[in-house]
Amino acid sequence: MMPNQSIVRFQSIVLQPYRMQFVIDELPAIIVCAAGWIYGGMEEQPFSSFAVWVAVLLSLVLLYRFIYLRRIRYYIGSEQIISKHGVLSRKTDYMEQYRIVDFVEHQSLMQQLCGLKTVRIFSMDRNTPRLDLVGIRRNLDVVTLIRERVEYNKRKKGIYEITNR
C-alpha cells in the first residue's frame, strides 16, 4: 500500500445527492405541476382555478422534497457512516462500519442517463439495517472506499466472520 492511500483511508468524506436525483425521483409530479400551471393560465377553461390550486399545492410539495434532498448529507468517517436528513426536524443515523456486511450498486434507467447511482449498504445494525446513498455520481468508487474501511475496522476490533458452506 502506498503512503497516500493510508492517508486517504482515514479522511472523512462528505457526500450529498446530486440535484438531478430530484428530477429523476419527481418527474411525474413535475410534469403534472407544469400541466396544471399551463392549463390554469388559460382563460375561460373549465376548472382552470382548480388546476391552479392543484399546481400551487404540488409546487409546495415539490419545493419541500427538493429542500429535503438538498439537505441530505452522508459522512463517511474512519469508523462510522453518518446519514443526516430532514427539513423541519433533522434525523441522524449512525452505522458502525465494522457491522457492514454487503453492498449493492443500483442504477435506474434515468440514473444511467444522468450519470448517477444508488449505493445500498447492508449492515447488522439494529436501527439501520439498510442505508441507501442516493444520487451519487457514477464515477465515485464509494463501495471500494467503504469496503477498505470496513475491513480495517473489523481487523482493528478483532471481528471475524464465520460462514456455513
C-alpha positions as CSV (number, residue, x, y, z in Angstrom):
1,M,0.0,0.0,0.0
2,M,1.3,3.4,-0.9
3,P,1.6,6.1,1.9
4,N,-1.0,8.4,0.2
5,Q,-3.6,5.6,0.3
6,S,-3.4,5.2,4.0
7,I,-3.9,8.9,4.5
8,V,-7.0,9.0,2.2
9,R,-8.5,6.0,4.0
10,F,-8.9,7.9,7.3
11,Q,-10.1,11.2,5.9
12,S,-13.8,11.9,6.4
13,I,-15.7,12.2,3.2
14,V,-19.0,14.2,2.9
15,L,-21.4,13.1,0.1
16,Q,-24.6,14.8,-1.0
17,P,-27.2,13.6,-3.5
18,Y,-26.8,15.4,-6.9
19,R,-29.6,17.8,-7.9
20,M,-30.6,15.6,-10.9
21,Q,-31.8,12.9,-8.5
22,F,-34.7,15.3,-7.7
23,V,-35.8,15.3,-11.3
24,I,-35.4,11.5,-11.5
25,D,-37.5,11.0,-8.4
26,E,-40.2,13.6,-9.1
27,L,-40.5,13.7,-12.9
28,P,-44.2,12.6,-13.0
29,A,-45.1,15.2,-10.3
30,I,-43.1,17.9,-12.1
31,I,-45.0,17.2,-15.4
32,V,-48.4,17.3,-13.6
33,C,-47.4,20.5,-11.9
34,A,-46.4,22.2,-15.2
35,A,-49.5,21.0,-16.9
36,G,-51.6,22.4,-14.0
37,W,-49.9,25.8,-14.3
38,I,-50.3,25.9,-18.1
39,Y,-54.0,24.8,-18.0
40,G,-54.7,27.1,-15.1
41,G,-53.4,30.0,-17.1
42,M,-55.8,29.5,-19.9
43,E,-58.8,31.9,-19.6
44,E,-62.3,30.7,-19.9
45,Q,-61.4,27.0,-19.5
46,P,-63.5,24.8,-17.1
47,F,-61.8,24.0,-13.8
48,S,-58.9,26.4,-14.5
49,S,-58.9,27.8,-11.0
50,F,-58.9,24.2,-9.7
51,A,-55.9,23.4,-11.8
52,V,-54.1,26.5,-10.4
53,W,-54.8,25.3,-6.8
54,V,-53.5,21.8,-7.6
55,A,-50.4,23.3,-9.2
56,V,-49.8,25.6,-6.2
57,L,-50.1,22.7,-3.7
58,L,-48.0,20.4,-5.9
59,S,-45.4,23.1,-6.2
60,L,-45.2,23.4,-2.4
61,V,-44.8,19.7,-2.1
62,L,-42.1,19.6,-4.8
63,L,-40.3,22.5,-3.1
64,Y,-40.3,20.7,0.2
65,R,-39.0,17.5,-1.4
66,F,-36.2,19.4,-3.2
67,I,-35.1,21.1,0.0
68,Y,-35.2,17.7,1.8
69,L,-33.0,16.1,-0.9
70,R,-30.5,19.0,-0.8
71,R,-30.2,18.8,3.0
72,I,-29.2,15.1,3.0
73,R,-25.6,14.5,3.9
74,Y,-23.6,11.3,4.1
75,Y,-20.5,11.5,6.3
76,I,-18.1,8.6,5.7
77,G,-15.6,8.7,8.6
78,S,-12.9,6.3,9.7
79,E,-15.3,4.2,11.9
80,Q,-18.9,5.3,11.1
81,I,-21.2,6.3,8.3
82,I,-23.5,9.1,9.4
83,S,-26.6,10.0,7.5
84,K,-28.3,13.3,8.2
85,H,-31.6,14.2,6.7
86,G,-34.7,16.3,7.3
87,V,-36.0,19.8,6.8
88,L,-38.2,20.8,9.8
89,S,-36.7,18.2,12.0
90,R,-33.4,16.5,11.4
91,K,-32.6,12.9,11.9
92,T,-29.2,11.4,12.2
93,D,-28.5,7.7,11.6
94,Y,-25.1,6.2,12.7
95,M,-23.8,3.0,11.2
96,E,-20.7,1.4,12.6
97,Q,-18.6,0.3,9.7
98,Y,-17.5,-3.0,11.3
99,R,-21.2,-4.1,11.2
100,I,-21.4,-3.6,7.4
101,V,-21.9,-7.0,5.6
102,D,-22.8,-6.2,2.0
103,F,-23.2,-3.6,-0.7
104,V,-25.3,-3.2,-3.8
105,E,-24.9,-0.5,-6.5
106,H,-28.1,0.2,-8.4
107,Q,-28.8,2.5,-11.4
108,S,-32.3,3.0,-12.8
109,L,-32.6,4.0,-16.4
110,M,-32.9,7.7,-15.6
111,Q,-29.9,7.4,-13.2
112,Q,-27.9,5.8,-16.1
113,L,-28.8,8.7,-18.4
114,C,-27.8,11.3,-15.7
115,G,-24.6,9.5,-14.6
116,L,-25.8,8.8,-11.1
117,K,-26.3,5.7,-8.9
118,T,-27.6,4.5,-5.6
119,V,-25.3,2.6,-3.2
120,R,-27.2,0.4,-0.8
121,I,-25.3,-0.7,2.3
122,F,-26.5,-3.7,4.4
123,S,-25.4,-4.0,8.0
124,M,-26.1,-6.0,11.1
125,D,-27.1,-2.7,12.9
126,R,-30.5,-2.9,14.6
127,N,-31.5,0.7,13.9
128,T,-30.2,1.0,10.4
129,P,-30.0,-2.4,8.7
130,R,-30.0,-0.8,5.3
131,L,-28.7,2.6,4.2
132,D,-29.3,4.0,0.7
133,L,-26.8,6.6,-0.6
134,V,-28.9,8.0,-3.4
135,G,-27.9,10.4,-6.2
136,I,-24.2,9.6,-6.0
137,R,-22.1,10.3,-9.1
138,R,-21.4,7.1,-11.1
139,N,-17.7,7.7,-11.3
140,L,-17.2,7.8,-7.4
141,D,-16.0,4.5,-6.2
142,V,-17.7,4.6,-2.9
143,V,-18.0,0.9,-2.4
144,T,-14.3,0.3,-2.6
145,L,-13.6,3.1,-0.2
146,I,-16.1,1.9,2.4
147,R,-15.0,-1.8,1.9
148,E,-11.4,-0.8,2.8
149,R,-12.6,1.0,5.9
150,V,-14.9,-1.9,6.9
151,E,-12.1,-4.4,6.6
152,Y,-9.7,-2.1,8.6
153,N,-12.3,-1.7,11.4
154,K,-13.1,-5.4,11.6
155,R,-9.3,-6.2,11.9
156,K,-9.0,-3.4,14.5
157,K,-11.8,-4.7,16.6
158,G,-10.9,-8.4,16.1
159,I,-14.1,-9.2,14.4
160,Y,-14.1,-12.3,12.2
161,E,-17.0,-13.5,10.0
162,I,-17.9,-17.2,10.2
163,T,-19.9,-18.7,7.3
164,N,-21.5,-22.0,6.7
165,R,-20.9,-23.6,3.4
